[in-house]
Amino acid sequence: MRRLSRGCYDKFHRCPGWAGGGPKYAKTHRCNNGKVQVDYEDKLWTLKFHRCNFCNVLVLPYFTRWLSLWFWAYEISFWWRYRNDR
């Protein structure tokens, strides 16, 4: 069975089996310091699926973070808290 996960929102190259998908931490550590293979020089890297080199988990494309309600709630709250500092 193949596992599918969102990428890590903090650092996309971290494996979600190790660091957790999206804003969450990994509840079960299935991967020991794995790394998602991303070719950042490719202009379409944000639209492609990626795979961890250690645990073989399939990671959703980077652009899916922009579709996440959690991500937008965090961005708006961050902006609201620090709007006066800018």
Backbone as CSV, one residue per row, in Angstrom:
resi,resn,N_x,N_y,N_z,CA_x,CA_y,CA_z,C_x,C_y,C_z
1,MET,0.834,-1.180,0.000,0.000,0.000,0.000,0.884,1.250,0.000
2,ARG,0.609,2.155,-0.877,1.385,3.393,-0.948,0.797,4.427,-0.015
3,ARG,1.672,5.148,0.635,1.234,6.227,1.508,1.320,7.551,0.766
4,LEU,0.340,8.407,1.005,0.258,9.708,0.391,0.165,10.735,1.504
5,SER,0.889,11.833,1.391,0.903,12.823,2.463,1.106,14.219,1.899
6,ARG,0.659,15.206,2.672,1.014,16.585,2.357,2.482,16.760,2.699
7,GLY,3.100,17.716,2.073,4.486,18.012,2.396,4.589,18.763,3.713
8,CYS,5.763,18.816,4.262,6.009,19.572,5.479,5.903,21.059,5.139
9,TYR,5.074,21.812,5.879,4.892,23.232,5.581,6.122,24.047,5.958
10,ASP,6.873,23.591,6.923,8.056,24.339,7.354,9.172,24.242,6.320
11,LYS,9.547,23.032,5.982,10.599,22.802,4.981,10.135,21.654,4.097
12,PHE,9.829,21.977,2.853,9.217,20.999,1.959,10.113,19.795,1.697
13,HIS,11.424,19.939,1.779,12.318,18.817,1.473,12.369,17.778,2.594
14,ARG,11.772,18.065,3.763,11.715,17.065,4.839,10.639,16.038,4.542
15,CYS,10.913,14.802,4.882,9.942,13.734,4.661,8.787,13.858,5.655
16,PRO,7.529,13.778,5.191,6.399,13.844,6.112,6.331,12.658,7.065
17,GLY,6.956,11.537,6.729,7.005,10.406,7.645,7.926,10.663,8.820
18,TRP,8.770,11.641,8.702,9.708,11.998,9.767,9.286,13.287,10.466
19,ALA,8.933,14.320,9.689,8.636,15.629,10.263,7.140,15.904,10.389
20,GLY,6.307,15.183,9.677,4.865,15.420,9.705,4.405,16.167,8.477
21,GLY,3.219,15.849,8.021,2.667,16.518,6.849,1.910,17.767,7.236
22,GLY,2.024,18.799,6.437,1.345,20.059,6.730,1.926,20.689,7.983
23,PRO,1.073,21.190,8.880,1.546,21.843,10.092,1.744,20.878,11.259
24,LYS,1.516,19.606,11.065,1.520,18.646,12.176,2.849,17.921,12.285
25,TYR,3.092,17.379,13.473,4.277,16.545,13.673,3.925,15.101,13.344
26,ALA,4.888,14.321,13.022,4.643,12.914,12.686,4.271,12.156,13.949
27,LYS,3.109,11.530,13.931,2.660,10.782,15.110,3.401,9.455,15.233
28,THR,3.709,8.856,14.112,4.542,7.653,14.115,5.719,7.935,13.200
29,HIS,6.895,7.750,13.694,8.092,8.020,12.914,8.397,6.814,12.036
30,ARG,7.974,6.889,10.794,8.190,5.797,9.853,9.470,5.976,9.072
31,CYS,10.030,7.152,9.157,11.182,7.464,8.341,12.284,8.005,9.244
32,ASN,13.474,7.540,9.048,14.604,7.989,9.850,15.390,9.029,9.070
33,ASN,14.969,10.295,9.198,15.693,11.404,8.577,15.692,11.349,7.053
34,GLY,14.575,10.913,6.480,14.482,10.849,5.023,14.359,12.230,4.407
35,LYS,14.538,12.288,3.116,14.507,13.559,2.411,13.712,13.403,1.123
36,VAL,12.854,14.380,0.861,12.079,14.391,-0.370,12.976,14.938,-1.475
37,GLN,13.051,14.203,-2.560,13.906,14.614,-3.669,13.182,15.654,-4.516
38,VAL,13.618,16.909,-4.439,12.986,18.013,-5.163,14.035,18.665,-6.063
39,ASP,13.679,18.823,-7.319,14.544,19.535,-8.251,14.055,20.983,-8.314
40,TYR,14.615,21.840,-7.460,14.172,23.225,-7.362,14.503,24.031,-8.618
41,GLU,15.346,23.524,-9.461,15.691,24.232,-10.689,14.620,24.053,-11.768
42,ASP,13.797,23.039,-11.602,12.690,22.825,-12.526,11.619,23.884,-12.258
43,LYS,11.174,24.575,-13.294,10.208,25.656,-13.114,8.850,25.164,-12.624
44,LEU,8.525,23.913,-12.867,7.229,23.365,-12.481,7.296,22.481,-11.242
45,TRP,8.315,22.625,-10.400,8.473,21.735,-9.247,7.312,21.861,-8.272
46,THR,6.645,23.012,-8.221,5.530,23.183,-7.281,4.291,22.416,-7.720
47,LEU,4.252,21.972,-8.954,3.082,21.263,-9.480,3.273,19.757,-9.555
48,LYS,4.442,19.258,-9.184,4.746,17.834,-9.332,4.687,17.088,-8.000
49,PHE,4.356,15.807,-8.087,4.427,14.925,-6.930,5.885,14.581,-6.681
50,HIS,6.229,14.356,-5.421,7.593,13.989,-5.067,7.566,12.753,-4.179
51,ARG,8.724,12.149,-3.997,8.806,10.910,-3.214,10.008,10.972,-2.276
52,CYS,9.825,10.411,-1.082,10.920,10.332,-0.114,11.906,9.257,-0.561
53,ASN,13.178,9.524,-0.390,14.195,8.561,-0.815,14.384,7.421,0.183
54,PHE,13.838,7.550,1.391,14.045,6.525,2.418,12.816,5.636,2.611
55,CYS,11.652,6.250,2.841,10.450,5.455,3.156,9.467,5.355,2.002
56,ASN,9.746,6.001,0.879,8.964,5.880,-0.343,7.557,6.478,-0.242
57,VAL,7.319,7.412,0.674,6.016,8.063,0.778,5.875,9.053,-0.377
58,LEU,4.684,9.119,-0.958,4.404,10.029,-2.055,3.881,11.337,-1.473
59,VAL,4.496,12.448,-1.853,4.174,13.754,-1.288,3.391,14.562,-2.317
60,LEU,2.287,15.156,-1.851,1.474,15.993,-2.731,2.273,17.197,-3.213
61,PRO,1.887,17.774,-4.341,2.609,18.949,-4.846,2.591,20.111,-3.854
62,TYR,3.607,20.941,-3.935,3.779,22.076,-3.026,2.607,23.048,-3.079
63,PHE,2.020,23.243,-4.251,0.966,24.246,-4.374,-0.279,23.892,-3.562
64,THR,-0.433,22.645,-3.125,-1.623,22.262,-2.356,-1.672,22.953,-1.000
65,ARG,-0.554,23.480,-0.525,-0.583,24.221,0.741,-1.444,25.460,0.613
66,TRP,-1.539,26.045,-0.584,-2.351,27.245,-0.797,-3.837,26.921,-0.785
67,LEU,-4.197,25.657,-0.844,-5.599,25.239,-0.787,-6.024,24.859,0.623
68,SER,-5.089,24.860,1.559,-5.356,24.436,2.928,-5.953,25.575,3.758
69,LEU,-7.097,25.309,4.382,-7.709,26.322,5.253,-6.836,26.614,6.456
70,TRP,-6.149,25.592,6.982,-5.258,25.802,8.125,-4.158,26.783,7.773
71,PHE,-3.592,26.641,6.603,-2.513,27.525,6.177,-2.995,28.967,6.115
72,TRP,-4.171,29.198,5.527,-4.688,30.564,5.431,-5.050,31.122,6.797
73,ALA,-5.584,30.309,7.692,-5.894,30.781,9.042,-4.616,31.215,9.754
74,TYR,-3.552,30.451,9.592,-2.282,30.804,10.207,-1.726,32.097,9.603
75,GLU,-1.769,32.209,8.285,-1.236,33.403,7.626,-2.000,34.657,8.044
76,ILE,-3.318,34.574,8.126,-4.117,35.735,8.522,-3.862,36.099,9.973
77,SER,-3.771,35.093,10.849,-3.503,35.397,12.264,-2.104,35.982,12.438
78,PHE,-1.147,35.498,11.667,0.206,36.049,11.725,0.202,37.507,11.274
79,TRP,-0.482,37.762,10.175,-0.576,39.129,9.678,-1.277,40.017,10.700
80,TRP,-2.348,39.543,11.313,-3.120,40.331,12.271,-2.283,40.686,13.499
81,ARG,-1.502,39.743,13.991,-0.686,39.992,15.189,0.451,40.966,14.935
82,TYR,1.035,40.910,13.753,2.246,41.703,13.482,2.023,42.835,12.482
83,ARG,0.782,43.213,12.259,0.486,44.258,11.283,1.055,45.612,11.691
84,ASN,1.134,45.890,12.978,1.647,47.171,13.446,3.160,47.259,13.425
85,ASP,3.824,46.120,13.352,5.292,46.111,13.340,5.875,46.413,11.971
86,ARG,5.069,46.376,10.960,5.573,46.545,9.593,5.594,47.945,9.164
